[in-house]
Amino acid sequence: MRFTRREFMRSGVSAFTVGFAAPAFLSDLARAQNATGRSLVVLYLSGGNDALSTLIPYTDPAYYDRRPTVAVPTGDVLQVGADTSGRALGLHPDLSGLKSVFDDGRLAIIQRTGYPASSRSHFKGTDILNTGNPLSTQGTGWLGRYLDTLPSPVDPLAGWNTTGLLPRSLQAATVGVPSIPNTTDYAFQSPNGYSLGGVQYGVEEAGHSRAAAEAIFSHLPVQQPQVSFVNSTAQAALATMERVAGVATYAPTTPYPNTGVGRALQAVAGSLATEVGTKIFWVQTGGYDTHATQGTLNGSYSRRMRELDGGLSAFYNDLSNQGLLSQTLVLQFSEFGRRVSENGSTGTDHGAGGLMMALGGTVQGGLYGTAATLEDTPDNPTLENRARDVRHETDFRSVYARVIDDWLGASSVSILGGDFRNSTVDFV
């Protein structure tokens, strides 16, 4: 009998207590799946990224009229050409590394992504992006539903969350995903082992504790399915530790910045280089809720751009040096865009249409979609909410569909619960 996590919590959590520390609810221990196959790295910018400061319509006079203090000066924009509507666009000046990737033809920028009637809420907007369904913010995530399609038994490291809390995107019905924000801390915890002054004590006793744990969890009583479920889960956790330990010792080919996103992407690169077999990675970085002191070239937004560019540039160069770029796809997005006009605190408030990016060795780079015209007129078809917000042009689910169908090799219609395929969003 196979139990889901929900069934276990409903009927089995009070049946026993497990005294050994291990990541919760990993799937059955299994062989590594296609360690040299394709991997997807989702990079989530938490807070609502200001798309008009990432990709700048620097020839639109209304951009500067409506943003007198936070607009990026024309002379500082990193020009990337014009979209299909003929509007000239450029990247934020602190994205010079991504500009090089764009020039290499390996960065796709998808403009005005979103969904009808944007929630403009951090919580609901995040849940919508996670479930892949604007009509339902409950249930499993779009990446979790993909993991549920993998043939059983599923590798315990098929998914890897680099943050402390599992995002809804990775919540599945039958597959557990470990949260490993720090590879050096992912280890068997024993009360008999400790470190003092750089010296390890109780190593032999800790080894005995782990051997005892492995012996206990090896028992899978068929008449006690809840016990079997937890014991097999613990087996999976123990089995992943050596592989994760190998990632912790990874020496990259290029230095990564000492930032949250830099450290997370270095761990992802290490797992790819050591072939642990992970198919889906989740990386998250915050600070994008820029209601105040957003600034132009020295404000909080510039710091976010430098952190993003430094981490992604190091990751791109590291994988390129190792010949791993062609099997890796990075998908970046945020829960919504921001208002066209700046507010009274030299920041921008919650908006609608946002921006998504895809980066990788097989990405067909370029500008996808068209930029909005920013004139503050009630009949402007590219704006909404009384011309305060950018109207979405590309449904975010069409980007998901492209990734699911053409990168992960699954059925987007089944996973997303509808046909959102769009032939113009053909970046992979």
N, C-alpha and C positions, 0 to 999 in steps of 0.2 A: 504494500500500500504506500503511495507517495503522498506526502503532505506538503501543502503550500505553507508559507509563513503565516498567512492569516488563519488557516485552520489550526496550526500549532498554537498560536497565541490564544485562540478561542477555547481550545479543549485540552491543551497539554502543558501549558506553562507551569501549572501548579503541581504537576505530577512528580517533579524532582528538581534538584538544584545541581548545577554544574559548577565545580569549584576551580576550574582552570580558565585563565584568561585567553580568549580567542575571539576574532572578529565574528560577529553574529550572522547566522543564517547564510553560510556559504553552501553552494550546491555539492552534490556527491563528487567525491574524488574521481578524477578521470584522466585520461591521457591528454597531453597538450594537443590543441587543435591548430594545425597549420601555422606553426611558429614563424614561418617566413612569409605568411600571407599578408593581406592588406589590413591596415589598422586605421581607425578613425579617431582623431583627437578633437574633442569638442572644447572650445575655449569660450567660456561664458563671461561677459562683462556685466557684472551685477550693478544695478542702479539706474540703468537707462542711458545708454551712450548717446551723446549728441552727434548724430550723423552729419549734421551740417558743419561740424568742426573737424570731423575725420576726413570727409570728402567735400571739398569746398567749391561752391559755384562762384568762383572769384570774378567772373565777368558780369554777374547779375547785380545791378545797382541796388536792388531792394535788399540784398543780403547785407550790405553795409548800412543802408538806411535803417533797417530794423535791428541791427546789432552794432550800435555806435561804439561800444567799448569791448565787446567780446569777439568781434569779427577778426579773422586772421588777415593781416595785411596782404594785399595782392602780391607784392614783391617777395613775400616769404613763402608763398604756396609752392609746393613741389608739383609741377604740372604733369598730368598723366594723359593729356589729350582731350578729345571730345567724345560724348556718347552719341548714340544713334540719332538723337534729336539735334545734334550740333552744338550742344552746350559744353563749353570748356570747363574742365574740372581739375582739381589738384588735391593732393594729400596734405595733411597737416605737416608743418616743417619738421616736427620731431619724429616723423615716420620715414626717415631717410633709408633705413634698412629695408622696410617694406616697399619703398619706391624702387630699390634695386631688384627685389623679387618681382615686382610688377614689370620692370624693364626686361627681366628674364622670361616673361611670359608665363609665370607660375603663380600669379595672384589674380583671382577673380573677385571683382567688387560688384555686389548685387545691390542696386539702389532701391529705395522706397519699398522695403519689405514690411509686411505686417498682415493684418486681417481686418475685415469690416468691423466697424464700431469698436475701435481700440479701447481697451479698458482704462488705459493710462494709470493703472494701479500696479505697484511693485509686486504685490502678492498674487493678485489674479493674473497679471501679465506674465509673471514667471511661471505660474502653473499652466497657463495656456501654452506657452512655448515648450514646457516640459511634457505635457500630455499629447501635444500636437492636435488639440481639439478646442477651439474657442467656445464650444457649447458645453464642455464638461471639463472641469478642472480637478476631477477626482479620478482615482484608478491608477493604472500602471502608466509608465512613461513610454515615449516613442522608442527610446533606445532599449528599455526593458522589454518591450514587446518584440523587438528584433532579437534580443538574447534568448527569448523564449522559443524562437524558431530554430535555434541551433540544435543539431541532433544530440540526443542524450547518449552517454553522459557528457555534461558540459564541464569544461575545464574551470576550476575554481578561480582562475585569474582571467577568464574571458572578458570580464569587465574590471576596470580599476578606477576608483574614485580618488582623486588626489586631495580632496578636502575632508574635513572632519565629519560632516553630516552628508548622508547619501541624498543626492538630489532626486526629485521625483522622476526626472528623465530616465534614471537607471533602475527605477523600481519595476520589478518583473513579477510574474505570477509564480514561476517555478525556479528561477535562477537567482542566486544571491551574489551581490557584488561587494567586495571588501572596500572599506575606506582606509587608504594608506597615505596619509599626508606626509609621513616621514618614514622613509625606508629603514633608517637605522633604529627606529623604535619598534619596528614590526618584528617582534621576537617572543619566544615563549617566556612567560613571566612566572617565576617560581619564588616563593618566600624564602627558599634556602640559598638563593644566590643574590649577591649584591656587590656594589662597587664602592670602594672607599679610597680616596686619594689616588685614583687612577689604577688601583689594584683590584682585581676580581677575586672575590671570596665565595666559597661554597659552590665552585664550578662542578665538582663531582656530585654533590648533593642535588644540584639543579638538573644534572643529567639523569640522575635516578628519578627525579620528579617527572621529567618528560617521558621517560620510559614507562613509568607507571601510568601516565595519562594516555599514552598510545595503547597500552594494554587494555585499559578501561574502555576506551572509545572503539576498540576493535570488535566489541561485542554488539551485534545487531540483532536483538531478539525480535523475531517475526510476530510474536504475540503482543509486543509493546511498540507499536509503530512510532509513538512520540519519542521514546528512548532511542529507537533506531535512527530517527530523523536527526536528533541532536548529536548522537555519536558519529554519524556519517558526516555531519557538518563539521564537527571538531576534527575529524580525520582530514578533511579537506583543508582546514586552516593550518594544521600542523604540516601538511605536505607542501604548502606554498612558501614556507618560511625560508628554505634554502634558496629558492629562486629569487625571492625578494632580497635576501642578503647579498646575492650576486649583483643586483641592481645598485645596492648601497655602495659598492666598491667601484662603480663605473667611473672611468676616467674619460671625460669628453675630449674631443679633438679641438674644441674651441672654448674659451671661457664663457660661462653664463653669468649674468648679473645676479647679485645677491639680493634678489627680490622674491616675493612670493611666487609670481608667475615664472620667474627665471628658475627657481629651485624646482617647481613642479614640472616644467618642461624638461629640465635636465633628468629628472626621474623617469619621465616618459621616454626620452632618448635612450637612457640606460636600459629600460625594459625592452626596447626594440633591438638594441645592440646585443643584449644577452639572450634574446629570443625566448622570452618567458611565455609567449603565445597570446598576449592580451590583444583583443580585437577592438575594444571600445575604451577610450580614456576620457575622463572628465576633469577639466582644469577650470578653475574659477578664480577671478580676481575682481575686487570691488573698488569703490570710490568714484563711481560714475554718476552719482546722483548730485549733479553740479548745480544746485539751486543758487549758490552764492560764490563770489570771488572765483568765478570760472577762469577769468583772465584770458589773455591772448597768447603770449609767448613765455610768460613767467608764472602763470597761475596754476591752479590745481589740475586743470585739464592737461596742460603741457606735461606735468609730472606723470599723469596716467599714460599719455602717449609715449613718453620715453621708456616707461616700464614695459609697456606692451611691445614696442619696437625692439627693445633690447632682448627681451625673452624670445620673441619669435625669430628675430634675426639669428641669434645664437643657435636656436633649434634648427632652423633651415640650413645653416652652414654646417652644423655638426652632422646632420643626416646626409647632406650632400657629400661631405668628405668620406662618409662610410658606405656610400652607395645604397642608402636606405630610403632616399627621398621618394622614389617611384612607388613604394608600397605604403606611403603614408599620406593621409589627407587631413588637413586641419580645417575645421569649420568654426567660424567665430560669429557670435551674435549677442544681442542684448534684448531686454524685455520690451523696450519701446524706444522711439526716438524722442526728441525734445522740441519744445515750441520754437517757432521761427524767430519771434522777437525775444530779445533779452528782457529780463525782469528788472525790478528796481534795486536788486542786490548784486548787480553785475553777474548774473547767472542765467540759467534757462530752466524752465519748468517742464513737467511731464508732457510729452506730445504723443504722436502716433507713428507715422511711417519711419522706419529705421534703416539699418544697413547691415548686410551680412557679407562676410568674406570667406573665400575658400583658398587654401594654399597647399601646394604639393607638387610632386615631381611630374604628375600626369595632368595637372590642372590646365585647362585652356584659359589662360589669363585674359584680362581685359575688363571693360566696363559693361555691365549688364543692366538693362532697364534705362529709364530716362530720369533726368533730374527734374525736380519741381521748379516752376517759376515762382518767385517769392513775393510778387506784388500783392499788397494788402487790399484786394478787391473781392467783393462777395461772389463774383461769378468766375473766380479763378478755379479751373477744373482740377488743378494739381494740389490744391489745398482743401482743408475741411475745418470744421469747428469755427465757423466765421473767419476763415482765412488765417487762423492762428497755428494750425498744425499742417504738416506735410501729409497728404493723402497717400495711402499705400497703393502701389501699382502691382507688386508681385506678392502673391500669397506665400508666406513663409513655408507653408507645407509643400509648395512646389520645389523649394530648395531641398527640404527633407526627402522628398520623393526621388529627386535626382541622386542624392547620396545613397538612399536605400537600394534603388534599382541598379544603378550603374557603378556603385563602388562596393557596397556590401553584398550585392547579388541576391537580395531578397525581394519580396513583393511589397511595394509601397502601398498598393491598393488595399492589401490585407492589413498591413501594420497601421496605416493611417485611417482606415475605415472609409475610404473614398478615393476617387481618382483625381489627384491634384497634379498630375504630370503636365509639364509645360515645355514644349519643344524649344522655346527661346532661352530657357535657363539650362544651357547645355555645357556647363563648365567642366564636367568629367564625362 
